[in-house]
Amino acid sequence: MGILDRFIGSPRDRFANDTLRIARRTPGVQDARYDREAFAITVRRPGGHEPIWIYLSNVYSECQGSGRAERKERIDRLIRILTEPQADEGWDSVRPKLRPVLRPATFGQAGVTGVVPPISRSALPHLRELVVIDHPESMAYVAPARLDAWGVSADEVFDAAHANLERIARASLRRDWPDDPNTLVRMVDTGDAYFTSLLLAPGWLAEVSERMGAPVVAFVPDTNTVLLRGVPETGLSSLYERAEREYGEAVRGLSPVGYVPGTGGRVVPYTPPADHPDHAAARRNQVLLAATEYGAQTKWLTQQYERAGLDVFVAQLLAVAWPDEAPFTVATWTDGITSLLPEAQFIVFVRNDVAGPRIPWQAVAELVDLRPEPLLVPARYRVGHWPPPEVMDDLRERAAG
């Protein structure tokens, strides 16, 4: 923090204070406070039992370079949408408005302590599926408390959302698709089309491939963008670079990974064989997504354990790229130190600051009784002392070359 920041606050603080002033002048807002650590403001409405949390990271990024009037308009609209009381919707009225959405694995998880995250389930590696209520000017994530009020299960909510998505997917397939697989199709959502959700519609990407005349790979670098293109024999190096760049620059990044139709109509990560031109690029972007999600989780968990005074080491997921080898992820298991181990492609066992060979994750999971920590997404496993000597001998026999 610079000298000026100490007196007038950082740019983030000044932005938050502007937001706070606007919130306090918004009709229906009883009280508003700034949580600097979370970079969020909490808003209370008359009669509201719980505060409304308005996280500012996205709107702060979107307002960079904007004039004062435009910035005020963006903030005012955000607060008005989030604080406007919604109708007390019952299950029958809300069911047609449900939509499934793809989000990064840590979305809604690494947040403020005590705030219950929305309902979600695993969709793809390091991506999860959530459900929103589609309103004309906004969307509201479905939280567990809503299920109790509606008297339905999470599965019923997801089923209803997918039934609505199926109608959206059918409508999108009736559009005029190019019959040249070399054409790059860019679908940009303006707010209510749910384009990235189409990857959750079974069979949708397979039918797009049929219309374009070849297997199509899909990229979703941010929550509003879908990139589609057939896979040429020469590979997709430039498209991988674009997806990685857009993912890195996105305010609401989603994934730099390419996805293709899999069995049962569901999409899966595109994993070309080692002799394919796209092998290294595909692996690189998969590693990038894993490292990004585990990195966000590592930071948050470390802060939580430090505040609680708990001596638990949150192990990092390390991304490694060597000249003659495709990128991969690795984590260390240090003997005698209680740590939360991420699910890396390779585990290195360390004792007395001496690192052993790389052991593939599949071998570790097969030979060691690893149990995931409850509620952590992406998954982590609490470990301490090394496994017994005979197990370590078996693991060393399976070490990577």
LOSE-804683 format. One record per residue (C-alpha): x, y, z; residue in one letter. Coordinates in Angstrom, 1 decimal. Example, Ala and Ser with C-alpha at 12.3 -4.5 7.8 and 13.67 -1.06 7.14 Angstrom:
BEGIN
PT      c1      c2      c3  aa
PT    12.3    -4.5     7.8   A
PT    13.7    -1.1     7.1   S
This chain:
BEGIN
PT      c1      c2      c3  aa
PT     0.0     0.0     0.0   M
PT     1.4     3.4    -1.0   G
PT     1.5     6.6     1.1   I
PT    -1.5     8.0    -0.6   L
PT    -3.5     4.8    -0.1   D
PT    -3.0     5.1     3.6   R
PT    -4.7     8.5     3.6   F
PT    -7.3     8.2     0.9   I
PT    -7.6     4.4     0.5   G
PT    -6.6     2.1    -2.3   S
PT    -8.5     2.3    -5.7   P
PT   -10.5    -0.7    -4.5   R
PT   -11.4     1.0    -1.3   D
PT   -12.4     4.2    -3.1   R
PT   -14.6     2.2    -5.5   F
PT   -16.2     0.4    -2.6   A
PT   -16.9     3.7    -0.8   N
PT   -18.5     5.1    -4.0   D
PT   -20.7     1.9    -4.1   T
PT   -21.5     2.3    -0.4   L
PT   -22.8     5.8    -0.9   R
PT   -24.9     4.8    -3.9   I
PT   -26.3     1.8    -1.9   A
PT   -27.3     3.9     1.0   R
PT   -29.3     6.2    -1.2   R
PT   -31.1     3.3    -3.0   T
PT   -34.8     3.1    -2.0   P
PT   -35.5     0.2     0.2   G
PT   -32.0    -0.1     1.6   V
PT   -32.0     0.2     5.4   Q
PT   -28.3    -0.2     6.0   D
PT   -25.1    -0.9     4.0   A
PT   -21.6    -1.7     5.2   R
PT   -18.2    -2.4     3.5   Y
PT   -16.3    -5.7     4.2   D
PT   -12.8    -4.8     3.0   R
PT   -11.5    -8.3     3.3   E
PT   -14.2    -9.8     1.1   A
PT   -14.2    -6.7    -1.2   F
PT   -18.0    -6.7    -0.8   A
PT   -20.7    -4.6     0.7   I
PT   -23.6    -6.0     2.8   T
PT   -27.0    -4.5     2.3   V
PT   -30.0    -4.9     4.6   R
PT   -33.6    -4.4     3.6   R
PT   -36.4    -3.7     6.1   P
PT   -37.7    -7.0     7.4   G
PT   -34.8    -9.0     5.9   G
PT   -33.4   -11.7     8.1   H
PT   -30.0   -12.0     6.3   E
PT   -27.9    -9.3     4.6   P
PT   -27.4    -9.3     0.9   I
PT   -23.8    -9.7    -0.1   W
PT   -22.7    -7.7    -3.1   I
PT   -19.2    -8.8    -4.3   Y
PT   -17.4    -6.1    -6.1   L
PT   -14.5    -7.8    -8.0   S
PT   -16.4    -8.3   -11.2   N
PT   -18.0    -4.8   -11.4   V
PT   -14.7    -3.2   -10.4   Y
PT   -13.0    -4.9   -13.3   S
PT   -15.8    -4.0   -15.7   E
PT   -15.6    -0.3   -14.7   C
PT   -11.8     0.0   -15.4   Q
PT   -11.4     2.8   -17.9   G
PT   -15.1     3.9   -17.7   S
PT   -16.1     7.5   -17.1   G
PT   -17.6     8.6   -13.8   R
PT   -21.2     8.7   -15.2   A
PT   -20.9     5.2   -16.7   E
PT   -19.3     3.8   -13.6   R
PT   -22.2     5.3   -11.5   K
PT   -24.8     3.8   -13.8   E
PT   -23.2     0.3   -13.6   R
PT   -23.1     0.4    -9.8   I
PT   -26.6     1.8    -9.5   D
PT   -28.0    -0.9   -11.8   R
PT   -26.2    -3.7   -10.0   L
PT   -27.4    -2.5    -6.5   I
PT   -31.0    -2.0    -7.8   R
PT   -31.1    -5.4    -9.3   I
PT   -29.7    -7.2    -6.3   L
PT   -31.7    -5.3    -3.7   T
PT   -35.0    -5.2    -5.5   E
PT   -37.4    -7.5    -3.6   P
PT   -38.4   -10.5    -5.7   Q
PT   -41.9   -11.9    -5.7   A
PT   -42.5   -14.7    -3.3   D
PT   -42.4   -17.4    -6.0   E
PT   -43.7   -20.8    -5.3   G
PT   -42.3   -23.9    -7.1   W
PT   -44.9   -24.0    -9.9   D
PT   -44.2   -20.4   -10.8   S
PT   -40.4   -20.6   -10.5   V
PT   -39.9   -23.9   -12.3   R
PT   -40.1   -22.5   -15.9   P
PT   -37.5   -19.9   -15.0   K
PT   -34.8   -22.3   -13.8   L
PT   -31.6   -22.6   -15.9   R
PT   -28.4   -24.6   -15.4   P
PT   -25.2   -22.7   -15.6   V
PT   -21.5   -23.7   -15.8   L
PT   -19.2   -22.0   -13.3   R
PT   -15.6   -22.6   -12.0   P
PT   -15.3   -25.2    -9.3   A
PT   -14.5   -22.6    -6.6   T
PT   -17.4   -20.3    -7.5   F
PT   -19.4   -19.7    -4.3   G
PT   -17.2   -22.0    -2.3   Q
PT   -14.2   -19.8    -1.3   A
PT   -16.3   -16.9     0.1   G
PT   -17.2   -15.3     3.3   V
PT   -17.3   -17.6     6.3   T
PT   -20.9   -18.5     7.2   G
PT   -22.4   -17.7     3.8   V
PT   -24.1   -20.8     2.4   V
PT   -23.1   -21.4    -1.2   P
PT   -25.7   -22.2    -3.9   P
PT   -26.6   -25.8    -4.7   I
PT   -24.2   -27.3    -7.2   S
PT   -22.9   -30.6    -8.6   R
PT   -19.9   -31.7   -10.6   S
PT   -20.1   -31.1   -14.3   A
PT   -16.6   -31.3   -15.8   L
PT   -13.1   -31.4   -14.4   P
PT   -12.8   -28.2   -12.2   H
PT   -16.2   -27.0   -13.4   L
PT   -19.5   -27.2   -11.6   R
PT   -23.2   -26.9   -12.5   E
PT   -25.4   -24.5   -10.6   L
PT   -29.0   -23.4   -11.1   V
PT   -30.3   -19.9   -11.5   V
PT   -33.7   -18.3   -11.6   I
PT   -33.9   -16.3   -14.8   D
PT   -35.4   -12.8   -14.2   H
PT   -35.8   -10.1   -16.9   P
PT   -32.8    -8.1   -15.7   E
PT   -30.9   -10.5   -13.5   S
PT   -30.4   -14.1   -12.4   M
PT   -30.5   -15.4    -8.8   A
PT   -28.6   -18.5    -7.8   Y
PT   -30.7   -21.2    -6.1   V
PT   -29.5   -21.7    -2.5   A
PT   -30.4   -24.7    -0.2   P
PT   -32.9   -22.6     1.7   A
PT   -35.0   -22.3    -1.4   R
PT   -35.4   -26.1    -1.6   L
PT   -37.0   -26.2     1.8   D
PT   -39.4   -23.4     0.9   A
PT   -40.4   -25.1    -2.4   W
PT   -40.6   -28.6    -0.8   G
PT   -38.4   -30.2    -3.5   V
PT   -35.1   -31.9    -3.7   S
PT   -31.9   -30.7    -5.4   A
PT   -32.4   -33.4    -8.1   D
PT   -35.8   -32.0    -8.9   E
PT   -34.4   -28.5    -9.3   V
PT   -31.6   -29.7   -11.7   F
PT   -34.1   -31.8   -13.7   D
PT   -36.4   -28.9   -14.1   A
PT   -33.5   -26.6   -15.2   A
PT   -32.4   -29.2   -17.7   H
PT   -35.9   -29.5   -19.2   A
PT   -35.9   -25.8   -19.8   N
PT   -32.4   -25.9   -21.2   L
PT   -33.4   -28.6   -23.7   E
PT   -35.9   -26.2   -25.3   R
PT   -33.1   -23.5   -25.6   I
PT   -30.8   -26.1   -27.1   A
PT   -33.5   -27.2   -29.7   R
PT   -34.0   -23.6   -30.7   A
PT   -30.3   -23.0   -31.1   S
PT   -30.0   -26.0   -33.4   L
PT   -32.6   -24.6   -35.7   R
PT   -30.4   -21.7   -36.6   R
PT   -28.3   -21.7   -39.9   D
PT   -25.0   -23.4   -39.0   W
PT   -22.1   -23.2   -41.4   P
PT   -21.4   -26.5   -43.2   D
PT   -17.6   -25.8   -43.3   D
PT   -15.8   -27.2   -40.2   P
PT   -13.0   -24.7   -40.8   N
PT   -15.4   -21.8   -39.9   T
PT   -14.9   -20.3   -36.4   L
PT   -18.3   -19.8   -34.8   V
PT   -18.3   -17.3   -31.9   R
PT   -21.4   -17.2   -29.8   M
PT   -21.6   -14.2   -27.4   V
PT   -24.3   -14.1   -24.8   D
PT   -25.9   -10.7   -24.2   T
PT   -27.4   -11.8   -20.9   G
PT   -30.3   -14.2   -21.5   D
PT   -29.2   -16.7   -24.1   A
PT   -27.3   -19.1   -21.8   Y
PT   -24.9   -20.1   -24.5   F
PT   -22.3   -21.6   -22.3   T
PT   -25.0   -23.7   -20.6   S
PT   -25.5   -25.5   -23.9   L
PT   -22.5   -27.7   -23.1   L
PT   -24.7   -29.1   -20.4   L
PT   -27.4   -30.2   -22.9   A
PT   -26.8   -33.8   -23.8   P
PT   -26.2   -34.3   -27.5   G
PT   -26.1   -30.6   -28.4   W
PT   -22.4   -30.4   -29.3   L
PT   -22.7   -33.7   -31.2   A
PT   -25.5   -32.3   -33.3   E
PT   -23.5   -29.1   -34.0   V
PT   -20.7   -31.4   -35.2   S
PT   -23.2   -33.1   -37.6   E
PT   -24.3   -29.7   -39.0   R
PT   -20.8   -28.5   -39.5   M
PT   -19.7   -31.7   -41.1   G
PT   -16.9   -32.8   -38.7   A
PT   -16.2   -33.2   -35.0   P
PT   -16.3   -29.8   -33.4   V
PT   -14.3   -28.6   -30.3   V
PT   -15.9   -26.0   -28.1   A
PT   -14.2   -23.5   -25.9   F
PT   -15.9   -21.4   -23.1   V
PT   -13.2   -18.9   -22.0   P
PT   -15.7   -16.8   -20.0   D
PT   -19.3   -17.2   -18.9   T
PT   -20.7   -15.4   -21.9   N
PT   -18.6   -16.8   -24.8   T
PT   -18.6   -20.1   -26.8   V
PT   -16.0   -20.7   -29.6   L
PT   -16.7   -23.6   -32.0   L
PT   -14.5   -25.0   -34.7   R
PT   -13.8   -28.3   -36.4   G
PT   -10.5   -30.0   -35.6   V
PT    -8.2   -29.8   -38.6   P
PT    -5.3   -32.2   -39.2   E
PT    -2.8   -29.4   -38.5   T
PT    -4.3   -28.7   -35.1   G
PT    -5.8   -25.8   -33.3   L
PT    -2.7   -24.0   -31.9   S
PT    -4.0   -20.5   -32.6   S
PT    -7.4   -21.2   -31.1   L
PT    -5.9   -22.7   -28.0   Y
PT    -3.8   -19.5   -27.6   E
PT    -6.9   -17.4   -28.1   R
PT    -8.9   -19.4   -25.5   A
PT    -6.0   -19.1   -23.0   E
PT    -5.7   -15.3   -23.6   R
PT    -9.4   -14.6   -23.3   E
PT    -9.7   -16.8   -20.2   Y
PT    -6.8   -14.9   -18.6   G
PT    -8.3   -11.5   -19.5   E
PT   -11.9   -12.3   -18.6   A
PT   -13.7   -10.7   -15.8   V
PT   -15.8   -13.8   -15.4   R
PT   -13.4   -16.5   -16.6   G
PT   -14.7   -20.0   -17.1   L
PT   -12.3   -22.4   -18.8   S
PT    -9.4   -22.4   -21.4   P
PT   -10.0   -26.1   -22.1   V
PT   -11.5   -27.5   -25.3   G
PT   -14.5   -29.8   -25.1   Y
PT   -15.8   -32.4   -27.5   V
PT   -18.8   -34.8   -27.6   P
PT   -18.4   -37.8   -25.4   G
PT   -20.4   -41.0   -24.7   T
PT   -24.0   -40.5   -23.9   G
PT   -24.0   -37.1   -25.6   G
PT   -22.2   -35.4   -22.7   R
PT   -19.1   -33.3   -23.5   V
PT   -15.7   -34.2   -22.2   V
PT   -12.3   -32.4   -22.3   P
PT   -10.6   -32.8   -25.7   Y
PT    -7.5   -35.0   -25.0   T
PT    -5.7   -35.8   -28.3   P
PT    -3.1   -38.5   -28.2   P
PT     0.6   -37.8   -27.7   A
PT     1.4   -37.8   -31.4   D
PT    -1.3   -35.2   -32.3   H
PT    -0.4   -31.6   -32.9   P
PT    -2.8   -30.4   -30.2   D
PT    -1.6   -32.7   -27.5   H
PT     0.7   -30.3   -25.7   A
PT    -1.7   -27.3   -26.0   A
PT    -4.6   -29.3   -24.7   A
PT    -2.6   -30.5   -21.7   R
PT    -1.3   -27.0   -21.1   R
PT    -4.8   -25.5   -20.9   N
PT    -6.1   -28.4   -18.7   Q
PT    -3.2   -27.7   -16.3   V
PT    -3.9   -24.0   -16.4   L
PT    -7.5   -24.5   -15.3   L
PT    -6.5   -26.9   -12.5   A
PT    -3.8   -24.6   -11.2   A
PT    -6.1   -21.6   -11.3   T
PT    -8.9   -23.3    -9.3   E
PT    -6.6   -25.0    -6.8   Y
PT    -4.7   -21.7    -6.4   G
PT    -7.8   -19.8    -5.5   A
PT    -8.8   -22.5    -3.0   Q
PT    -5.3   -22.6    -1.5   T
PT    -5.3   -18.9    -0.8   K
PT    -8.7   -19.0     0.8   W
PT    -8.1   -22.1     2.9   L
PT    -4.7   -20.8     4.2   T
PT    -6.4   -17.6     5.4   Q
PT    -9.2   -19.6     7.1   Q
PT    -6.8   -21.9     9.0   Y
PT    -4.6   -19.0    10.0   E
PT    -7.5   -17.1    11.5   R
PT    -8.7   -20.2    13.3   A
PT    -5.2   -20.9    14.7   G
PT    -5.1   -24.4    13.1   L
PT    -1.7   -25.9    12.1   D
PT    -2.7   -27.4     8.8   V
PT    -0.5   -27.0     5.7   F
PT    -2.6   -26.4     2.5   V
PT    -0.4   -27.9    -0.2   A
PT    -0.1   -26.1    -3.5   Q
PT    -0.9   -27.7    -6.9   L
PT     2.2   -26.9    -9.0   L
PT     2.1   -26.7   -12.7   A
PT     5.3   -28.0   -14.4   V
PT     6.4   -27.7   -18.0   A
PT     9.6   -29.3   -19.2   W
PT    11.0   -29.0   -22.7   P
PT    10.5   -32.6   -23.7   D
PT     7.4   -33.4   -21.8   E
PT     3.8   -32.2   -21.9   A
PT     2.8   -29.9   -18.9   P
PT     1.6   -31.7   -15.8   F
PT     0.6   -31.0   -12.2   T
PT     2.4   -32.1    -9.1   V
PT     2.0   -31.8    -5.3   A
PT     4.2   -32.8    -2.4   T
PT     3.4   -35.1     0.5   W
PT     5.9   -34.3     3.3   T
PT     6.3   -37.0     6.0   D
PT     5.0   -35.9     9.4   G
PT     3.3   -32.7     8.4   I
PT    -0.5   -32.5     8.4   T
PT    -1.5   -31.2     5.0   S
PT    -4.4   -31.0     2.6   L
PT    -3.2   -32.7    -0.5   L
PT    -4.7   -31.6    -3.9   P
PT    -5.4   -34.2    -6.6   E
PT    -2.4   -33.7    -8.8   A
PT    -1.3   -35.9   -11.7   Q
PT     1.9   -36.8    -9.7   F
PT     2.7   -36.9    -6.0   I
PT     6.3   -36.4    -4.8   V
PT     7.0   -37.9    -1.3   F
PT     9.3   -35.7     0.7   V
PT    11.2   -36.6     3.9   R
PT    14.0   -34.5     5.6   N
PT    13.8   -32.0     2.6   D
PT    14.7   -34.8     0.2   V
PT    12.3   -35.4    -2.6   A
PT    11.6   -38.9    -3.9   G
PT    10.4   -39.9    -7.4   P
PT     7.1   -38.8    -9.0   R
PT     4.3   -41.2    -8.3   I
PT     1.2   -41.1   -10.6   P
PT    -1.9   -40.1    -8.8   W
PT    -3.7   -43.3    -9.9   Q
PT    -1.1   -45.4    -8.0   A
PT    -1.4   -43.3    -4.9   V
PT    -5.2   -43.5    -4.9   A
PT    -5.2   -47.2    -5.5   E
PT    -2.7   -48.1    -2.7   L
PT    -3.5   -45.5    -0.1   V
PT    -6.8   -45.1     1.7   D
PT    -7.3   -41.4     0.8   L
PT   -10.6   -39.8     1.9   R
PT   -11.6   -36.4     0.6   P
PT   -12.2   -33.6     3.0   E
PT   -15.9   -32.8     3.4   P
PT   -17.3   -29.9     1.4   L
PT   -14.0   -28.9    -0.4   L
PT   -14.2   -28.4    -4.1   V
PT   -11.9   -29.1    -5.8   P
PT   -11.1   -32.2    -3.8   A
PT    -8.3   -32.4    -1.1   R
PT    -7.2   -35.2     1.1   Y
PT    -5.8   -34.9     4.7   R
PT    -2.5   -36.6     5.0   V
PT     0.3   -36.7     7.6   G
PT     2.9   -39.5     8.0   H
PT     3.8   -41.5     5.0   W
PT     2.1   -44.8     4.3   P
PT     3.7   -48.0     5.8   P
PT     7.1   -49.0     4.3   P
PT     5.6   -51.9     2.3   E
PT     3.2   -49.5     0.6   V
PT     5.9   -47.0    -0.1   M
PT     7.9   -49.8    -1.7   D
PT     5.0   -50.6    -4.0   D
PT     4.6   -46.9    -4.8   L
PT     8.2   -46.5    -5.8   R
PT     7.9   -49.4    -8.2   E
PT     5.2   -47.4   -10.0   R
PT     7.2   -44.2   -10.2   A
PT     7.1   -42.3   -13.4   A
PT    10.2   -42.5   -15.5   G
